[in-house]
């Protein structure tokens, strides 16, 4: 590991100001691990649901529950399913991706984050009943042992932002090492990679970073490392032997956006060999109507909601189609020049016509996208 990266691996790593533990999970092994790693952080055991309501009321009383909630870590049991298909709007092309929901909320504070509108509880939650997770995964994957799958964490919270506290990346990689038909993805904006560097990487693990133009990263992704530091972290895990992925999502139109995204792709080309990249996705900035007011209230200096938007089939505001296609086409062209056609590109939540206009092919459904992203040698059904 490079010495500079060693020093930065945990720079600015999240530490909560208080931990709440649901009484029913107090003896769970992951609870004990987390409490041991956070010995000096005050903790409260919650045995009555009314106590949780009181904490929520106190946060709302601060006037900024989303900001204050990020200072709290809650350890609880997942009562529903851990594994779910990644949601995709009808009429848009999906990619047959499955998500594993192990944590909720994120210590970063991106202006555009949909979790501000989507989740009710503002604190960070880790679901610690991992015995139930492994049993659920065994049952789910047991039915699909001869089919290629893509799965990952990171939909409802950053995959690595809490890894120095939970150690879950090591647990997940150990599990998926035994399931080589699954490409398992950890998605992050952080440089919190120390746990990964202690692991012998299986071929089916992908560590992915969200990338944006440097100006957008600086102005709209509060608390996140710079693009340079994210790429340096990606370089470090590649040198360790992992494959990586990148998600240019959300792509945001702003003054100088063409040169801004060109600079990111140039930096990527100087840092990561194309052959080590599993995939790159492109997604345009989109948001449900209530999020606009949240962004304007919480981040009055942000200008990202002021643009030429239309209402899409999913009810979300999206850039007017010609503007969206121009954005996608510009970045896709840059990435194809860099990758020489070697890196699989896909669009997130767009229809077949836009796939055709931007990438030159119509997937014809989720299965086609999954097949395009899969390595050779797996049955595809």
Secondary structure as UniProt FT lines:
FT   HELIX           3..8
FT   TURN            9..12
FT   STRAND          18..22
FT   HELIX           23..25
FT   TURN            26..27
FT   HELIX           29..37
FT   TURN            38..40
FT   STRAND          42..46
FT   HELIX           49..60
FT   TURN            61..62
FT   HELIX           65..69
FT   TURN            70..71
FT   STRAND          72..76
FT   STRAND          83..85
FT   TURN            90..91
FT   STRAND          97..100
FT   STRAND          103..104
FT   STRAND          109..110
FT   TURN            111..112
FT   HELIX           115..118
FT   STRAND          124..127
FT   HELIX           130..142
FT   TURN            143..146
FT   STRAND          149..152
FT   TURN            161..162
FT   HELIX           163..166
FT   HELIX           168..176
FT   TURN            177..178
FT   TURN            180..181
FT   STRAND          182..188
FT   TURN            194..195
FT   HELIX           196..198
FT   TURN            203..204
FT   STRAND          205..210
FT   HELIX           214..220
FT   STRAND          221..222
FT   HELIX           227..240
FT   STRAND          243..251
FT   TURN            255..256
FT   HELIX           257..271
FT   HELIX           274..276
FT   STRAND          277..284
FT   STRAND          286..288
FT   HELIX           289..298
FT   TURN            300..301
FT   TURN            304..305
FT   STRAND          309..311
FT   TURN            313..314
FT   STRAND          316..319
FT   HELIX           321..339
FT   TURN            340..341
FT   STRAND          345..347
FT   HELIX           352..359
FT   HELIX           366..373
FT   TURN            376..377
//
